[in-house]
Amino acid sequence: MNAIDPRPNGIDPRPLYTRATEQAAAVIKTVRPEQLTAPTPCAEFDVRGLLSHIVGGTVRIAVVGEGGDGLSMSSFAEGVEDDDWAAAYDEARTRVLKAWASDERMSTPVRVPWGEVPGHAALSGYVMEIVTHTWDLAEALGRPLGLDPELAEFALATARRVLPDERPRGGETPFGARHEARAGADVHERLAAWLGRTPLSRA
């Protein structure tokens, strides 16, 4: 498979990824026990399942950054108690930030689901992923916090490069077919629409 470099405009994705994980952590901290079985815009996940995927996927990103084969691992966390999701995510994201901190990691090729790409391209894709999943979670929780539009703009630019209309979806590309966002949609809804999602309030 020919890889696509998703880094928009040569931007260093590391500060953006840090901000995106801080945003995700803040939303995760708002989850109440009674919300864990609530639906999310990812039809296959309730809130608990989405949290498992966010934490497990973040551990995979850490392993990739550490030079390991993250794709051989499950993208779901096991054994996390319902009151430990925030701590589990903080531990995983801290590990990622350390693993991807060096300039050398930004230029070294790594294997990700969309191909073999330089580290900066991989981390740009992971900004897209966590920003999208944070929106998924916020939708499921009733939008407890405002989300950063600058992060969503970067994620949308990345999504348009990594997932153009002609690129098949499904399988190792776990996003649905693009659809048109509603008139007046904000950047988060436009990102969601590009990745085949619909806000729960209009599902």
N, C-alpha and C positions, 0 to 999 in steps of 0.2 A: 504494500500500500504506500503510495506517495504521501509523505507527510506535508502538512501545511504549517508554516510558521505563523502562529496567531498573535504575535506581539505587535499591537498597534503602534505605529509611529515611533518605533524604537524605544519605547518607554520601559524603564527598569520596573519590573513587576513586583519587586520585593516590598517596597513601602506600601503599595496597594494591597498586596496579600496580607501584610500585617494589619492594615486598617480593616480589611474584610473579615479577618478572623476576630478582631476586637468587636466588630459589629455582630458577628454570629454569636460570639460568647455572650454579649449583652442580651440578645434575644433568647438564647437558650436559658439564661438565668430567670427569665420570666415564666417559664413553663410551670403550670400547676398540676398536681397529680391527676385531677379530674380531666385534664386536657390530653392525656397521653393516648387515649383511644380516638381522638378526634380525627376526621379526615383531613387530608392535605391535597394541594393541587397535583401531587404525584399520586395517581389513583392507586398504585400498588402499595403505598405506605400510609399508615396512620402516623400520628406524631411520634409515638415510640419507635416505630420502624424507621422514620426519617432521622431521628436522633441517632439511632444505631448506624445508619448509613453515613451520616455526617462524621461521626467519630471514627468509624471503621475506615471510611475513605480518607480521612485526614491522616490516620496511621499509615495507610498505603503511601500517601504523598511523602511522609517522612522517610519511609523505607527507600523510595525512589531517590530522594535527595541524599540519602546516606550511601547510595551506590548499590542498593539491593534490588531484587526483582519484586517490586511492589505489586505487579500484575498477577503474581502467583498467589497472592493473599486474598482472603475474603474482603469485600468492601463493607462488611458489617461488623460491628463490635459485639462481642459476646461477653456475658458475665457482668454487665454493668447494671447495678441496682438503679431503680427508678429515681432515687434521690441523688444519684451520683453523676448524672449526665453532664452537668456543668463542669464538674471537676475533671471528668474523663476528657472532655473536649479541651479544657485548658491544658491538660498534660500533653495531649496529642498535638495541639497547635504550637506549643512551646518547642516540642521536638522538631516540628517542621521548620520553624523559624531558624533554629540552630543549623539544621541540615542544609538549608538553602542559603545561608548567609554569605558564602564566599563568592567572589567574582569568578573564580574558576568553575564553580558549579553552574554559573549562568551560561558558560560557553561549552561545557561538556555535554555531549549528546546523552539523552536518557530515553528509555522506552516507555511510552504512554499509550493509551488506547487508540489514539489517532495516528500513531506511527513513531518513528525515532526522530527526535527533534532536539535542538539545543535546550539547555536548562531554562533559559529565559522564556522560551516559547512554551515549555511545559508549565512553568509557574504561571504564565499568563492564562493558560487554559484552566488552571486550578483556581485562579481568581474568579473566572467566569463560573466555575462550578459552585464555589462556596457562596458567592453573591446570589446565585440562583436558588440554592437550597435555603439560604437565609430568608429570601422572599417567600419560598414555599412554607417555611415554618411560621413566618410572621402572618401570612394569610390564614394558616390553620389556627393561630392563637388569637385572631381578631385584631391583628396589626397593633401590638402593644407599644411599639416604638417606631419612630420615623427612621427610614433607611436612607443611606447616603446616595444621592443621585450620581455623583461623580464616579463612584464605584460601579454603578449600574451602566453608565455610559461606556466605561472601559470594558465591562463584561459584554455588552452588546456589540461593540466593535470587534471583540475577540470572537464572539459567536458567529458573526457574519463572515469572518475569515475562515474559521474552523469548520463551520457548518453551512456552507452556501446551499442554495436550493438544489443544486445538482448532486450533492453528496448524500448517499443513502443513509438513512437513520435506522436504528434498531441494532440488536446484537451488541457489538462493542461500542456502539454510539447510542447511549441510552437516553435519547430524546425523541419526542414525538414529532410528527410533521408540522412544519411551520403553518401558522394561520395568521390572518390579519388582526391586528390589535384594533380595539374600538376607537372611534374618533375621539380625540382628546386624551388618549391614554398617556400616562406618565412613562418615564423611561423604564421603570421596573416592569410595567405591564407589557411594554414593547419587547423587552428582553424575554419575558415569559412567553409571549406569543411566538417569538422566533424559535423558541425551544419547545413549542407545542403545548404550552400550559395555558390554563384559563383561571382567572381569579375565582375563588370559591363563591364569592357573592354573585357571580354571573355564570357559574358553571351550569 
